């Protein structure tokens, strides 16, 4: 049985997880010039629950604003950024604020990208599997 823990809409322009870079002194880092991960973390910290210990199912809808579309209109988004890189940025952001212990707890996910005439952002559902 799944138990919904979070259902959050994060407003902003969705950004992918950037590839690790090698710094000037040989250290590795993952750049996030847009601050997208911090925006995600801010929304989730407003309603922080205890750390999820069990398996997690993650559902994410990424919305990209497109001028000329009606607010409730949706069209499939088949351009960059890639779905998996967008999803990884969300999972890394949530691991960073201990929503779960590690993103390896995500056993399954559904991720969809769409154009919209409404707000850009990401609607994120996190469900924990509960054995009763």
Secondary structure, DSSP 8 states (H G I E B T S, - for coil): -EEEEEEEEEES-------EEE-TTS-EEE--TT-HHHHHHHHHHTT--S-B-S-EEEEEEEEEE-TTS-TT-EEE--SSS-HHHHHHHHHHHHHHTTSBS-GGGEEEEEEEEEEESS--EEEEEEEEE---
